[in-house]
Amino acid sequence: MNDAHREPKSAAGFPTGATGAHAVEHFILGEDLRRVSVPIDQFGSWRWLILSFALCVLGPLLTASLYYGLIASDQYAVEFRFSVRSAAELGGDEDVVKALTRGGNAHDIGSLPYVVANYLRSRNVVRELDRSAALRTMFSSARADWLSQFDRTKSEDALWAYWQGMTAVNVDRVSGLILVRVRAFTPEDAFDLAKDVARATETMIDSIAARARRDALYLAEEDLERASLRYSDALRNLRDVQNQEGTVDPQSAIDASATTLLGVIREKLALERQHDANLKVVSASAPQQRALASQIQALESQTAALTEALTSRREDVKSAAQTIARFESGELERRFSERLLEIAQAGYERARLEAERQHVYLALFVEPKMPTTAEFPRRLRLTAFVGACAFGLWSIIMLTTAGIRDHWGER
């Protein structure tokens, strides 16, 4: 191939219009050992590199350093931990620490810890704490910087959003223990806020239990009223049976009738033996024998009458068996309704006593304490975080720009 058809080369010895990739290729093939492509060629120039680094990294880092170092106001945090307990979980001689360390789990305490956690993140607790604008005044303190301070003229929704940033609530899924951390711009405000939050939480869970207690008391009252009516009906029915039968104690009347029947039967048997003995001496037509026969016949009639009065299958005849059956049925209903009334009275008394006592309460095992040093903001950590984020964003922008330039340069 002659020189006229050779590809023109630059002063460095590479073909004219060759990109960085072509230059590296020529270097690998040994065509030119004088110049190798460097990364700065992909980014443009050092000036652009320094300017972008200053704007994307140094600027945010300097701003964060000035704000967190000189402007940002101190925030004091107060932490307290508690467990939601019921009176049934503690024995008479068992203290709170033993109850918390005896190995209970979330199934023992139900969903109350999660109810409390959701309440502490809700608008309800903000509305409760902001009565007479106390919460707004606390968060708009003059000791707060302009960026951290809450504008007290904003709406309740804005206050709720601000509240979520100033509080932290965590629930241990195993034990059900709840950790609450609140922040304010003075130690006194943080301490008072923690006590108000604990008080509002206890009021909330007690109101939940109060409804259950009211329902239990209402049901106990209904059971007692039904049992009282049933007992009254049983007494009235038993009194009607006594009036209809004409006796207060049918068993005594039956015993008397049975005793009379046995006496008649014995007398009849005695006369029959005497009648049979006389037949050996006198005839059956003798006056003495006729008198005995008449007495025996009268005793038989009396025995039949007494037997029919005690037991009879005829529906039109009122027998002692029917009477005693009616009395037994009424007495059984009276005893049963009386027992039900006693149970209902005991249940009502228990429900009344339970309604007067507090069932659910906060068992504080880490109480709020007055803070002495400001825990927030964590200045060095936040400054380093801003710098790391800015550097990462700048690196992504530079790599993306280099990739775009390399792609369009090859084309």
C-alpha positions as CSV (number, residue, x, y, z in Angstrom):
1,M,0.0,0.0,0.0
2,N,1.5,3.4,-1.0
3,D,1.7,6.6,1.1
4,A,-1.2,8.3,-0.6
5,H,-3.6,5.7,0.9
6,R,-2.2,5.8,4.4
7,E,-4.4,7.2,7.1
8,P,-3.2,10.6,8.2
9,K,-1.6,10.7,11.7
10,S,-1.5,13.4,14.4
11,A,1.7,14.8,15.9
12,A,1.6,12.1,18.5
13,G,1.7,9.4,15.8
14,F,-1.9,8.2,16.1
15,P,-4.4,8.3,13.2
16,T,-6.3,11.6,13.0
17,G,-9.8,11.3,14.7
18,A,-8.8,8.3,16.8
19,T,-10.5,8.2,20.1
20,G,-9.1,7.2,23.5
21,A,-10.0,3.6,22.9
22,H,-8.3,3.6,19.5
23,A,-5.2,5.1,21.1
24,V,-5.0,2.4,23.7
25,E,-5.5,-0.2,20.9
26,H,-2.6,1.3,19.0
27,F,-0.5,1.3,22.2
28,I,-1.2,-2.4,22.8
29,L,-0.3,-3.2,19.1
30,G,3.0,-1.3,19.5
31,E,2.2,1.4,17.0
32,D,3.0,4.2,19.4
33,L,4.8,4.2,22.8
34,R,4.8,8.0,23.4
35,R,1.3,8.6,24.9
36,V,-1.3,6.6,26.8
37,S,-4.9,7.7,27.5
38,V,-5.5,8.7,31.1
39,P,-8.9,9.0,33.0
40,I,-8.9,12.8,32.9
41,D,-9.4,12.6,29.2
42,Q,-12.8,11.0,29.9
43,F,-14.0,13.8,32.3
44,G,-13.0,16.7,30.1
45,S,-10.6,18.8,32.1
46,W,-9.2,19.3,35.6
47,R,-11.1,22.6,35.7
48,W,-14.4,21.0,35.3
49,L,-13.5,18.2,37.7
50,I,-12.5,20.7,40.5
51,L,-15.5,22.9,39.9
52,S,-18.0,20.0,40.0
53,F,-16.3,18.6,43.1
54,A,-16.5,22.0,44.9
55,L,-20.2,22.5,43.9
56,C,-21.4,18.9,44.6
57,V,-19.2,17.9,47.5
58,L,-17.5,20.8,49.3
59,G,-20.5,23.1,49.1
60,P,-23.0,20.8,50.9
61,L,-20.3,19.6,53.3
62,L,-19.4,23.2,54.2
63,T,-23.1,24.1,54.6
64,A,-23.7,21.1,56.9
65,S,-20.7,22.0,58.9
66,L,-21.8,25.6,59.4
67,Y,-25.3,24.6,60.3
68,Y,-24.6,21.7,62.7
69,G,-21.6,23.4,64.1
70,L,-22.8,26.9,64.7
71,I,-26.6,27.2,64.0
72,A,-28.4,24.0,65.0
73,S,-29.8,24.2,68.5
74,D,-29.4,21.5,71.1
75,Q,-32.2,18.9,71.5
76,Y,-32.6,17.0,74.8
77,A,-34.0,13.5,74.7
78,V,-35.8,11.7,77.5
79,E,-36.3,8.0,77.3
80,F,-38.6,5.7,79.3
81,R,-39.6,2.1,79.1
82,F,-42.7,0.3,80.3
83,S,-44.8,-2.7,79.9
84,V,-48.6,-2.9,79.7
85,R,-49.8,-5.1,82.5
86,S,-53.1,-6.2,84.0
87,A,-53.9,-6.7,87.7
88,A,-54.4,-10.4,87.1
89,E,-50.7,-10.8,86.0
90,L,-49.3,-9.8,89.4
91,G,-49.7,-11.9,92.5
92,G,-50.2,-10.4,96.0
93,D,-46.5,-10.6,96.8
94,E,-45.0,-10.2,93.4
95,D,-43.4,-7.0,92.3
96,V,-43.2,-5.5,88.8
97,V,-39.6,-6.5,88.1
98,K,-40.4,-10.2,88.8
99,A,-43.5,-10.0,86.6
100,L,-41.4,-8.5,83.8
101,T,-38.6,-11.1,84.1
102,R,-40.6,-14.3,84.5
103,G,-40.5,-15.1,80.8
104,G,-43.8,-13.8,79.4
105,N,-44.2,-13.4,75.7
106,A,-46.4,-11.4,73.4
107,H,-49.2,-13.9,73.6
108,D,-49.5,-13.3,77.3
109,I,-50.2,-9.6,76.9
110,G,-52.1,-9.6,73.7
111,S,-52.0,-6.7,71.3
112,L,-52.1,-3.9,73.8
113,P,-48.4,-2.9,73.3
114,Y,-49.0,-2.4,69.6
115,V,-52.1,-0.5,70.4
116,V,-50.1,1.8,72.6
117,A,-47.4,2.2,70.0
118,N,-49.9,3.2,67.3
119,Y,-51.6,5.6,69.7
120,L,-48.2,7.3,70.4
121,R,-47.8,7.9,66.7
122,S,-51.4,9.1,66.1
123,R,-53.1,12.4,65.9
124,N,-55.0,11.6,69.1
125,V,-52.0,11.9,71.4
126,V,-51.0,15.1,69.7
127,R,-54.5,16.5,70.2
128,E,-54.4,15.3,73.9
129,L,-51.0,16.9,74.5
130,D,-51.7,20.1,72.7
131,R,-54.6,21.2,74.9
132,S,-54.3,24.9,75.5
133,A,-51.5,24.9,72.8
134,A,-49.0,23.5,75.2
135,L,-47.3,21.3,72.6
136,R,-47.0,24.1,70.1
137,T,-45.4,26.4,72.7
138,M,-42.9,23.7,73.6
139,F,-41.8,23.0,70.0
140,S,-41.7,26.7,69.1
141,S,-39.3,27.6,71.9
142,A,-37.1,30.6,71.4
143,R,-34.1,28.3,72.0
144,A,-34.8,26.4,68.8
145,D,-33.0,27.5,65.6
146,W,-35.1,28.7,62.6
147,L,-34.9,25.4,60.8
148,S,-35.7,23.1,63.7
149,Q,-38.4,25.4,65.2
150,F,-42.1,24.6,64.7
151,D,-44.3,27.4,63.3
152,R,-47.2,27.5,65.9
153,T,-49.5,29.0,63.3
154,K,-49.5,25.8,61.2
155,S,-52.3,23.3,61.2
156,E,-52.8,20.2,63.4
157,D,-51.6,18.0,60.5
158,A,-48.3,19.9,60.4
159,L,-47.9,19.5,64.1
160,W,-48.6,15.8,63.8
161,A,-45.9,15.4,61.2
162,Y,-43.5,17.4,63.3
163,W,-44.4,15.2,66.3
164,Q,-43.4,12.1,64.4
165,G,-39.9,13.5,63.9
166,M,-39.5,14.4,67.5
167,T,-40.5,11.0,69.0
168,A,-39.5,7.4,68.6
169,V,-41.5,4.3,69.7
170,N,-40.2,0.8,69.6
171,V,-42.0,-2.5,70.7
172,D,-40.1,-5.6,71.6
173,R,-41.9,-8.4,69.8
174,V,-40.8,-11.1,72.2
175,S,-41.5,-9.5,75.6
176,G,-43.9,-6.7,74.6
177,L,-41.8,-4.0,76.3
178,I,-42.2,-0.5,74.9
179,L,-39.4,2.1,74.5
180,V,-40.4,5.7,74.0
181,R,-38.0,8.6,73.4
182,V,-39.2,12.2,73.2
183,R,-37.2,15.3,72.3
184,A,-37.4,19.0,73.2
185,F,-35.2,22.1,73.1
186,T,-34.8,22.4,76.9
187,P,-34.2,19.7,79.6
188,E,-37.3,20.7,81.5
189,D,-39.5,20.6,78.4
190,A,-38.3,17.1,77.5
191,F,-38.8,15.8,81.0
192,D,-42.3,17.3,81.3
193,L,-43.2,16.0,77.8
194,A,-42.2,12.5,78.7
195,K,-44.3,12.6,81.9
196,D,-47.3,13.9,79.9
197,V,-46.9,11.2,77.3
198,A,-46.8,8.5,80.0
199,R,-49.9,9.9,81.6
200,A,-51.8,10.2,78.4
201,T,-50.9,6.6,77.5
202,E,-52.1,5.3,80.8
203,T,-55.3,7.2,80.4
204,M,-55.9,5.7,77.0
205,I,-55.3,2.1,77.9
206,D,-57.5,2.5,81.0
207,S,-60.3,3.9,78.9
208,I,-60.0,0.8,76.6
209,A,-60.3,-1.5,79.7
210,A,-63.1,0.7,81.2
211,R,-65.4,-0.1,78.3
212,A,-64.8,-3.9,78.7
213,R,-65.6,-3.5,82.5
214,R,-68.8,-1.6,81.7
215,D,-69.9,-4.3,79.3
216,A,-69.2,-7.0,81.9
217,L,-71.1,-5.1,84.6
218,Y,-74.1,-4.6,82.2
219,L,-74.2,-8.3,81.3
220,A,-74.0,-9.2,85.0
221,E,-76.9,-6.9,85.7
222,E,-78.9,-8.6,83.0
223,D,-78.1,-12.0,84.3
224,L,-79.1,-11.0,87.8
225,E,-82.4,-9.6,86.6
226,R,-83.3,-12.7,84.6
227,A,-82.4,-15.0,87.6
228,S,-84.5,-12.9,89.9
229,L,-87.5,-13.1,87.6
230,R,-87.1,-16.8,87.2
231,Y,-86.9,-17.3,91.0
232,S,-90.0,-15.2,91.5
233,D,-91.9,-17.2,88.9
234,A,-90.8,-20.5,90.6
235,L,-92.0,-19.3,94.0
236,R,-95.4,-18.1,92.6
237,N,-95.9,-21.4,90.8
238,L,-95.1,-23.4,93.9
239,R,-97.6,-21.3,95.9
240,D,-100.3,-21.9,93.3
241,V,-99.7,-25.7,93.7
242,Q,-100.0,-25.4,97.5
243,N,-103.3,-23.5,97.2
244,Q,-104.7,-25.9,94.7
245,E,-103.8,-29.0,96.7
246,G,-104.8,-27.4,100.0
247,T,-101.6,-28.3,101.8
248,V,-98.3,-26.7,102.4
249,D,-96.3,-29.9,102.8
250,P,-97.8,-32.7,100.7
251,Q,-95.2,-35.2,101.9
252,S,-96.6,-35.0,105.4
253,A,-100.1,-35.5,104.2
254,I,-99.0,-38.5,102.1
255,D,-97.2,-40.0,105.1
256,A,-100.3,-39.7,107.2
257,S,-102.5,-41.3,104.6
258,A,-100.0,-44.1,104.2
259,T,-99.9,-44.7,108.0
260,T,-103.7,-44.8,108.0
261,L,-103.8,-47.3,105.1
262,L,-101.4,-49.6,106.9
263,G,-103.5,-49.5,110.1
264,V,-106.6,-50.3,108.1
265,I,-104.9,-53.2,106.3
266,R,-103.6,-54.6,109.6
267,E,-107.1,-54.3,111.2
268,K,-108.7,-56.0,108.1
269,L,-106.2,-58.9,108.3
270,A,-106.9,-59.3,112.0
271,L,-110.7,-59.5,111.4
272,E,-110.1,-62.0,108.5
273,R,-108.1,-64.3,110.7
274,Q,-110.8,-64.1,113.4
275,H,-113.5,-64.8,110.8
276,D,-111.7,-67.8,109.6
277,A,-111.1,-69.1,113.1
278,N,-114.7,-68.8,114.1
279,L,-115.8,-70.9,111.0
280,K,-114.4,-73.9,112.9
281,V,-116.9,-73.3,115.8
282,V,-119.9,-71.6,114.2
283,S,-121.4,-71.4,110.8
284,A,-121.0,-68.5,108.3
285,S,-124.6,-67.5,108.9
286,A,-124.1,-66.9,112.5
287,P,-124.8,-63.3,113.6
288,Q,-121.2,-63.0,114.9
289,Q,-119.8,-64.0,111.5
290,R,-122.1,-61.7,109.6
291,A,-120.9,-58.8,111.8
292,L,-117.3,-59.7,111.1
293,A,-118.0,-60.0,107.4
294,S,-119.6,-56.5,107.4
295,Q,-116.6,-55.0,109.2
296,I,-114.2,-56.7,106.8
297,Q,-116.1,-55.4,103.8
298,A,-116.1,-51.9,105.3
299,L,-112.3,-52.1,105.8
300,E,-111.9,-53.3,102.2
301,S,-113.8,-50.2,100.9
302,Q,-111.7,-48.0,103.1
303,T,-108.5,-49.6,101.9
304,A,-109.5,-49.2,98.3
305,A,-110.4,-45.5,98.9
306,L,-107.1,-44.8,100.6
307,T,-105.1,-46.7,97.9
308,E,-106.9,-44.8,95.1
309,A,-106.1,-41.5,97.0
310,L,-102.4,-42.4,97.0
311,T,-102.0,-43.9,93.6
312,S,-104.5,-44.0,90.8
313,R,-104.4,-44.3,87.0
314,R,-107.7,-42.5,86.5
315,E,-107.3,-39.0,85.1
316,D,-110.4,-37.7,86.8
317,V,-109.1,-38.7,90.3
318,K,-106.6,-36.6,92.0
319,S,-104.0,-38.9,93.6
320,A,-101.2,-38.3,96.0
321,A,-98.7,-39.4,93.3
322,Q,-99.9,-36.6,91.0
323,T,-99.8,-34.1,93.9
324,I,-96.3,-35.0,94.9
325,A,-95.2,-34.9,91.2
326,R,-96.5,-31.3,90.9
327,F,-94.9,-30.4,94.2
328,E,-91.6,-32.0,93.2
329,S,-91.6,-30.2,89.8
330,G,-92.3,-26.9,91.5
331,E,-89.7,-27.5,94.2
332,L,-87.1,-28.5,91.7
333,E,-87.7,-25.3,89.7
334,R,-87.5,-23.3,92.9
335,R,-84.2,-24.8,94.0
336,F,-82.7,-24.5,90.5
337,S,-83.7,-20.9,90.1
338,E,-82.5,-20.2,93.6
339,R,-79.1,-21.5,92.7
340,L,-79.0,-19.5,89.5
341,L,-79.9,-16.4,91.5
342,E,-77.0,-17.0,93.9
343,I,-74.6,-17.4,91.0
344,A,-75.9,-14.3,89.3
345,Q,-75.6,-12.3,92.5
346,A,-72.0,-13.5,93.0
347,G,-71.2,-12.7,89.4
348,Y,-72.7,-9.2,89.7
349,E,-70.7,-8.5,92.8
350,R,-67.5,-9.6,91.1
351,A,-68.2,-7.4,88.1
352,R,-69.0,-4.5,90.4
353,L,-65.7,-4.9,92.2
354,E,-63.8,-5.3,89.0
355,A,-65.3,-2.2,87.6
356,E,-64.1,-0.2,90.5
357,R,-60.5,-1.2,90.2
358,Q,-57.9,-0.5,87.6
359,H,-57.1,-3.5,85.4
360,V,-54.6,-2.3,82.9
361,Y,-51.8,0.1,83.7
362,L,-48.2,1.0,82.8
363,A,-45.5,-0.8,84.6
364,L,-42.6,1.7,84.3
365,F,-39.3,-0.1,84.8
366,V,-37.2,2.8,83.3
367,E,-38.7,6.1,84.5
368,P,-38.1,9.4,82.8
369,K,-35.1,11.3,84.1
370,M,-34.1,14.9,83.7
371,P,-31.4,15.1,80.9
372,T,-28.1,16.9,81.6
373,T,-26.6,16.9,78.1
374,A,-28.0,17.4,74.7
375,E,-28.1,14.1,72.7
376,F,-29.3,15.6,69.5
377,P,-28.4,16.7,66.9
378,R,-25.5,14.4,66.4
379,R,-23.4,16.9,64.7
380,L,-20.3,15.0,63.5
381,R,-22.4,12.0,62.4
382,L,-24.8,14.2,60.4
383,T,-22.0,16.2,58.9
384,A,-20.2,13.1,57.8
385,F,-23.4,11.6,56.4
386,V,-24.0,14.7,54.3
387,G,-20.4,14.6,53.0
388,A,-20.7,10.9,52.2
389,C,-24.0,11.4,50.3
390,A,-22.6,14.4,48.4
391,F,-19.5,12.5,47.4
392,G,-21.5,9.5,46.3
393,L,-23.8,11.7,44.2
394,W,-20.8,13.5,42.6
395,S,-19.1,10.2,41.8
396,I,-22.3,8.9,40.1
397,I,-22.6,12.0,38.1
398,M,-18.9,11.9,37.0
399,L,-19.1,8.2,36.0
400,T,-22.3,8.7,34.1
401,T,-20.8,11.7,32.2
402,A,-17.7,9.7,31.4
403,G,-19.8,6.8,30.1
404,I,-21.9,9.1,27.9
405,R,-18.8,10.8,26.5
406,D,-17.1,7.5,25.8
407,H,-20.2,6.1,24.1
408,W,-20.7,9.1,21.9
409,G,-17.0,9.4,21.2
410,E,-16.8,5.8,19.7
411,R,-19.7,6.6,17.4
